[in-house]
Amino acid sequence: MTAMNTGSEKFRVKSRIPGRLRLRVPAIRFSKERADALQAWLSSHPSVVSAEARPRSASVILFFDPHHMEASVILDIVSSALSGVLHGPLDRVSLSGHTACGLDCKVCHPIPRTLKRQSLKGRLVEVVAITAFVGYTLIRRLLFKSPLAQGPFSIVAGVALIAAIPLFRHALEDLRQGKAMSLFPFLAGTCVLAIAMGEAMTALEVIWILRVGMLLEDYVAEQSRRAISEILQVATKDTYILVDGVEVQVPVDQVQKGDLLIVHTGEKIPVDGIVERGEALVDEAHITGRAEPELRSTGDRVFAGTIVQKGVIVVSAEKVGDDTYLCRILHMVEDAIENRAPAEKQADVLAGRLFRLGAFATVTTLLLTADPLRAFTVMLVMACPCATVLAASTAVSAALANAARNRILIKGGLHLETVGKADCFCFDKTGTITAEVPEVIEVIPRAPGQTEVQVLATAAIAEIHNEHPMAKAVLYAAKRRDIEPAPHAECEFVLGRGVTARTNGDVILVGNDRFMKEHQIPLTCFNARSDERIGQGNTVLYVAKNGKLQGMIVVANGVKPNAKAVLDWLRKDGVSSLYLVTGDTQPVAEAIAQSMSFDDYRANLLPEDKASYVERLEQGGKRVVMIGDGVNDALALSKATVGVAMGAGGAEVAIEAADIALVDSELEHLVTLRQLSHKTLRTIEQNYYLATSTNVLGVVLGAAGWLTPVMAGMLHIVHTLGILLNSSRLLNWKAPGLPQNREKENG
């Protein structure tokens, strides 16, 4: 991921891939109006294909045509647009013929945040207080036959008005934004009308329902944050840095990029960085899901939140604070809360229809019965769609919290719903279908005078900073033979091909046959042997030095144990197309595709080729889920209907581009995802049925005069509680998983 300061901290580039930029813009955090205005302004600009601004996470995602527009130009456009946000109005800004900003531009004039976020504890105290008062009035009415007065100037009316203050604030905010027919204004009007008609207890019941629903949504959102915080712990206040050779204790928030941190046994690593010296066993379970600690020594990368189990290491800080991997994952949760699923939007549509139907039923009841009380009762039943609105949002929020506890990080309900309906899955090969780190099984020198150690040592020099699984296999093989790679002056990675390194005047190339041919390295002497190894499903890397071929390295690509079972389950679950897309050679891809029963495969794909293939599938009417774990997959992940990044310790740009991130690399999480999606949609359907059926029953009873306004309020309480309880079951629901795994558990 690219992270860079731009301007006077106006925004920061969080990730950059061809055609897509993700920016962090602090100026729009928690300001929906400014975010909406910025999104509209950028979307209308001729150089921008599309833009999305998310105020909760302060993120802006931009898509543009990389063939006709440089990323630097797009950044200039954003910088100019934001200059008014931070330094005053943009009176004379005009970019590429775009209309200059006027004085009424919402982006140029900071808009104060009118609604403050209330703490979960504060809302809980308020709900408990309202519940206690409602309970007190019911006890007086039912047990002591001494009901409290409910007139406009009664104690009950006063309590209802005080309890409705947050509701009135939300209603005023909606009215300012032109949403006069939305839920909050109508509920506020209903409460005022109920109090005016001497039904203050009914108004209090409506307020209680709304407050309990909002409390539950906040609680589930907080549970999501806590679940991820438990998975990705980084809570440490102080650390030690080296200053002139002396260890100095400083607060973590004062650590800067480039500082040298000393981390001892039992301490958490507070930054993302590189081990400068020392070695230690590091518990990375929160990042990779691996139960066993990993040995980390000079040159290895470490992540914030991981724990040094044994040893002492000196870490050079590369990413600190909000830039660390864990903080970016936590921001994904904020995105998830705001990124609403179609089912949630459908709930709003249904609530709007119920509101209109309720208005019709109310007027009809009044005309037919000439009884204002009956009409008011019908209005309370139909025109208070709290439960309907909560039907989807509570289920989705609970499902997101459940997924987080199962080490699955979903950026929004939209993606949870879509992944369960997708009919096409595309898999990357290396690190996704095959094991994360392939194994070097053979090293073949070019000439008799050369040794395997020499070839492997030469390759290790070039691969030392490469994060590709093939590079890791080479480095691991070198380490097993006690080969210490020599340092190089510079290196250049070519995605999908290989790497070039320069050291002591020598130029070293390591890569596939295409890479070698581009550098005019003859491979004739290895043709027969490479064809044989590739035909066996292995991958071949070539090593060259100063224009001369040095040898060939054969890497085995072991398939993950549950891969075939996962693919079979997906097919039975309704996935019609399973494709393998890889940058590896055609024989390797063909061997794996046949053994795993893929419907089709594509080999020798560059990153842009993968993305183009995914786009063609979507243009053909398929809903595509792309699963990958590397930099090569980032563009394809961003183009897919749903992008799933395997292994949260993998390539950071892939995590940024994906819609769903799996903390570890277990393919079975795809089964869990689909099962959770299905279960969530079934729960939403149950909630809709409960909300709608009780509303219809209430209208009939109210119109017939068998239901009082207070009873109508109680009806809402009952079916709202039923929906909340039904959705809460998702918090602790456990996915059945693969059939063979269930058999092992039962056995």
JOKATA-V716002 format. One record per residue. SS is DSSP state (hx for helix, st for strand, lp for the rest). OMEGA is omega in radians with two decimals (* if undefined). Layout:
# JOKATA-V716002
SS|OMEGA, SS|OMEGA
This chain:
# JOKATA-V716002
lp|3.09, lp|3.07, lp|-3.09, st|3.06, st|-3.14, st|-3.12, lp|3.13, lp|-3.12, lp|3.13, lp|3.05, st|-3.11, st|3.11, st|-3.11, st|3.05, st|-3.10, st|3.00, st|-3.09, lp|3.08, lp|-3.08, st|3.06, st|3.02, st|-3.05, st|2.96, st|-3.08, lp|-3.10, hx|-3.05, hx|-3.10, hx|-3.09, lp|3.10, lp|3.07, lp|-3.06, hx|-3.11, hx|3.13, hx|3.11, hx|3.14, hx|-3.13, hx|3.11, hx|3.12, hx|3.14, hx|-3.13, hx|-3.12, hx|-3.12, hx|-3.11, hx|-3.13, lp|-3.06, lp|-3.10, lp|-3.07, lp|3.11, lp|3.08, st|-3.13, st|3.08, st|3.12, st|-3.09, st|-3.04, lp|-3.08, lp|3.14, lp|-3.13, lp|-3.10, st|3.01, st|3.14, st|-3.07, st|3.01, st|3.14, lp|-3.14, lp|-3.07, lp|-3.13, lp|-3.10, lp|-3.07, lp|3.08, lp|3.12, hx|-3.12, hx|3.11, hx|3.12, hx|3.12, hx|3.09, hx|3.13, hx|3.13, hx|-3.12, hx|-3.14, hx|-3.14, hx|-3.08, hx|-3.10, hx|3.09, hx|-3.14, hx|-3.03, hx|-2.99, hx|3.09, lp|-3.05, lp|3.07, lp|-3.06, lp|-2.98, lp|-3.10, lp|3.05, lp|-3.05, lp|3.05, lp|3.12, lp|-3.12, lp|-3.12, lp|-3.13, lp|3.13, lp|3.05, lp|-3.10, lp|-3.13, lp|-3.12, lp|-3.09, lp|3.13, lp|-3.07, lp|-3.11, lp|3.14, lp|-3.14, lp|-3.12, lp|-3.14, lp|-3.03, lp|-3.10, lp|3.11, lp|3.09, lp|3.14, lp|-3.13, lp|3.12, hx|-3.14, hx|3.13, hx|3.12, hx|3.12, hx|3.12, hx|-3.14, hx|3.13, hx|3.11, hx|3.14, hx|3.12, hx|3.14, hx|3.14, hx|-3.14, hx|3.11, hx|3.10, hx|3.13, hx|-3.13, hx|3.13, hx|3.12, hx|3.12, hx|-3.09, hx|-3.00, hx|-3.05, lp|-3.05, lp|3.11, lp|-3.12, lp|-3.07, lp|3.07, lp|3.07, lp|-3.08, lp|-3.13, lp|-3.09, lp|-3.08, lp|-3.11, lp|3.08, hx|-3.14, hx|3.13, hx|3.11, hx|3.11, hx|-3.14, hx|-3.13, hx|3.11, hx|-3.14, hx|-3.09, lp|-3.10, hx|3.09, hx|3.10, hx|3.13, hx|3.11, hx|3.11, hx|-3.13, hx|3.11, hx|3.11, hx|3.11, hx|3.13, hx|3.09, hx|-3.11, lp|3.10, lp|-3.13, lp|-3.06, lp|-3.08, lp|-3.14, lp|-3.00, hx|-3.00, hx|3.09, hx|-3.11, hx|3.13, hx|3.10, hx|3.10, hx|3.12, hx|-3.13, hx|3.12, hx|3.13, hx|3.14, hx|3.13, hx|-3.14, hx|-3.13, lp|3.13, lp|3.13, lp|-3.09, hx|3.13, hx|3.09, hx|3.10, hx|-3.14, hx|3.10, hx|3.12, hx|3.13, hx|-3.14, hx|3.12, hx|-3.10, hx|-3.10, hx|3.10, hx|3.12, hx|3.12, hx|3.11, hx|-3.12, hx|3.12, hx|3.09, hx|-3.12, hx|-3.13, hx|3.10, hx|3.12, hx|3.09, hx|3.09, hx|3.13, hx|-3.12, hx|3.14, hx|-3.14, hx|3.09, hx|3.10, hx|3.11, hx|-3.02, lp|-3.06, lp|3.10, lp|-3.06, lp|3.02, lp|-3.01, lp|-3.06, st|3.08, st|-3.13, st|3.07, st|3.12, st|3.07, st|-3.10, lp|3.09, lp|-3.12, st|3.09, st|-3.13, st|3.12, st|3.14, st|3.02, st|-3.11, hx|-3.09, hx|3.09, hx|3.11, lp|-3.13, lp|3.10, lp|-3.13, lp|3.09, lp|3.06, st|-3.11, st|3.06, st|-3.11, st|-3.07, lp|3.12, lp|3.10, lp|-3.11, lp|3.08, st|3.06, lp|-3.02, lp|-3.07, lp|2.90, st|-3.12, st|-3.10, st|3.10, st|3.13, st|3.08, st|-3.08, st|3.07, st|-3.09, st|2.97, st|-3.04, st|3.08, st|-3.10, lp|-3.07, hx|-3.12, hx|-3.12, hx|-3.00, hx|-3.09, lp|3.14, lp|-3.08, lp|-3.08, lp|3.08, lp|-3.11, st|3.07, st|3.12, st|-3.12, lp|-3.05, lp|3.11, lp|-3.13, lp|3.11, st|3.08, st|-3.05, lp|3.07, lp|3.10, lp|3.07, lp|-2.97, st|3.04, st|-3.13, st|-3.14, st|3.10, st|3.12, st|3.12, st|3.03, st|-3.02, st|3.03, st|-3.05, st|3.07, st|3.13, st|-3.09, lp|3.05, hx|-3.05, hx|-3.12, hx|-3.09, lp|-3.09, hx|-3.08, hx|3.12, hx|3.11, hx|3.09, hx|3.13, hx|3.07, hx|3.08, hx|3.11, hx|3.10, hx|3.08, hx|-3.08, hx|-3.11, hx|-3.09, hx|-3.06, lp|-2.96, lp|3.14, lp|3.06, hx|3.13, hx|3.11, hx|3.10, hx|3.10, hx|3.11, hx|3.11, hx|3.12, hx|-3.14, hx|3.12, hx|3.10, hx|3.11, hx|3.11, hx|3.11, hx|3.14, hx|3.10, hx|3.13, hx|3.11, hx|3.11, hx|-3.13, hx|3.14, hx|-3.14, hx|-3.14, hx|3.12, hx|3.14, hx|-3.14, hx|-3.08, hx|-3.05, hx|-3.07, lp|-3.11, lp|-3.12, hx|-3.12, hx|3.09, hx|-3.13, hx|3.12, hx|3.11, hx|3.10, hx|3.13, hx|3.13, hx|-3.12, hx|-2.98, hx|-3.00, lp|3.05, lp|-2.97, lp|-3.10, hx|-3.07, hx|3.14, hx|3.12, hx|-3.13, hx|-3.03, hx|-3.11, hx|-3.02, hx|3.14, hx|3.14, hx|-3.13, hx|-3.14, hx|3.11, hx|3.13, hx|3.11, hx|3.10, hx|3.10, hx|-3.14, hx|-3.14, hx|3.12, hx|3.11, lp|3.04, lp|3.08, st|-3.08, st|-3.05, st|-3.06, lp|3.09, lp|3.13, hx|3.09, hx|-3.07, hx|3.07, hx|-3.14, hx|-3.05, hx|-3.09, hx|3.10, hx|-3.13, hx|-3.09, lp|-3.10, lp|-3.12, st|3.11, st|3.07, st|-3.09, st|2.87, lp|-3.11, hx|-2.98, hx|3.13, hx|3.13, hx|3.04, hx|3.12, st|-3.12, lp|-3.09, lp|-3.12, lp|3.08, lp|-3.06, st|3.04, st|-3.09, st|-3.10, st|3.04, st|-3.06, st|3.10, st|3.14, lp|-3.05, lp|-3.13, lp|-3.10, lp|3.14, lp|3.11, lp|3.10, hx|-3.14, hx|3.14, hx|3.14, hx|-3.11, hx|3.12, hx|3.11, hx|3.13, hx|-3.10, hx|3.11, hx|-3.09, hx|-2.99, hx|-2.95, lp|-3.12, lp|-3.11, lp|-3.12, lp|-3.13, lp|-3.13, hx|3.13, hx|3.11, hx|3.12, hx|3.11, hx|3.13, hx|-3.12, hx|3.12, hx|3.11, hx|3.10, hx|-3.14, hx|3.13, hx|3.13, lp|3.10, lp|3.09, lp|3.10, lp|-3.08, lp|3.08, lp|3.13, lp|3.06, lp|-3.06, lp|-3.13, st|3.09, st|-3.12, st|3.14, st|3.05, st|-3.04, lp|3.09, lp|-3.09, lp|-3.07, st|-3.07, st|3.05, st|3.13, st|3.11, st|-3.13, st|3.10, lp|3.12, lp|3.13, st|3.07, st|-3.09, st|3.08, st|3.02, st|-3.13, st|-3.10, lp|-3.07, hx|3.12, hx|-3.13, hx|-3.13, hx|-3.14, hx|3.10, hx|3.13, lp|3.04, lp|3.06, lp|-3.13, lp|-3.10, lp|-3.01, hx|-3.06, hx|-3.11, hx|-3.03, hx|-3.07, hx|-3.10, hx|3.13, hx|3.11, hx|3.14, hx|-3.12, hx|3.14, hx|3.09, hx|3.10, lp|3.11, lp|-3.14, lp|3.10, st|-3.10, st|3.02, st|3.11, st|-3.14, st|3.13, st|3.14, st|-3.14, lp|3.07, lp|-3.13, st|3.14, st|-3.13, st|-3.11, st|-3.09, st|3.11, st|-3.12, st|-3.08, st|3.12, st|-3.14, lp|-3.14, lp|3.13, st|3.12, lp|-3.02, lp|-3.05, lp|-3.02, hx|-3.10, hx|3.14, hx|3.12, hx|3.13, hx|3.12, hx|-3.14, hx|3.14, hx|3.14, hx|3.12, hx|-3.11, lp|3.05, lp|3.08, lp|-3.03, lp|-3.05, st|3.08, st|-3.07, st|3.03, st|3.12, st|-3.02, lp|3.03, lp|-3.14, lp|-3.05, lp|-3.09, hx|3.13, hx|3.12, hx|3.14, hx|-3.13, hx|-3.13, hx|-3.13, hx|-3.14, hx|3.14, hx|-3.11, hx|-3.10, hx|3.10, lp|3.01, lp|3.10, lp|-3.14, st|3.11, st|3.03, st|-3.09, lp|3.11, lp|-3.09, lp|2.96, lp|-3.12, hx|-3.14, hx|3.10, hx|3.09, hx|-3.14, hx|3.13, hx|3.13, hx|3.11, hx|3.14, hx|3.12, hx|3.11, hx|-3.14, hx|3.09, hx|3.08, lp|3.06, lp|-3.13, lp|2.98, lp|-2.91, st|2.94, st|3.12, st|-3.13, st|3.14, st|-3.08, lp|-3.01, lp|3.06, hx|3.14, hx|-3.03, hx|-2.98, hx|-3.10, hx|3.11, hx|3.12, hx|-3.12, hx|-3.10, hx|-3.07, lp|3.04, lp|3.03, st|3.07, st|-3.13, st|3.12, st|-3.13, st|3.01, lp|-3.10, lp|3.06, lp|-3.09, lp|-3.06, lp|-3.05, hx|-3.12, hx|3.08, hx|3.11, hx|-3.14, hx|-3.06, hx|-3.04, lp|3.06, lp|3.13, st|3.12, st|3.06, st|-3.06, lp|3.05, lp|-3.03, lp|3.13, lp|3.13, lp|-3.11, hx|3.08, hx|3.07, hx|3.07, hx|3.12, hx|3.13, hx|-3.12, hx|-3.13, hx|3.11, hx|3.10, hx|3.13, hx|-3.12, hx|-3.14, hx|-3.14, hx|3.08, hx|3.12, hx|3.11, hx|3.11, hx|3.10, hx|3.14, hx|3.10, hx|-3.11, hx|-3.13, hx|-3.11, hx|-3.07, hx|-3.08, hx|3.13, hx|3.08, hx|3.14, hx|3.11, hx|3.14, hx|3.12, hx|-3.14, hx|-3.12, hx|3.14, hx|3.14, hx|3.14, lp|3.14, lp|-3.11, lp|-3.09, lp|3.11, lp|3.08, hx|3.11, hx|3.11, hx|3.08, hx|3.07, hx|3.11, hx|3.10, hx|3.09, hx|3.12, hx|-3.09, hx|-3.06, hx|3.03, hx|3.09, hx|3.11, hx|3.12, hx|3.14, hx|3.13, hx|-3.14, hx|3.12, hx|-3.09, hx|3.10, hx|3.14, hx|-3.11, hx|-3.07, lp|-3.14, lp|-3.13, lp|-3.14, lp|-3.13, lp|-3.13, lp|-3.14, lp|-3.13, hx|-3.09, hx|3.09, hx|3.09, hx|3.12, hx|3.12, hx|-3.13, hx|-3.13, hx|-3.13, lp|*
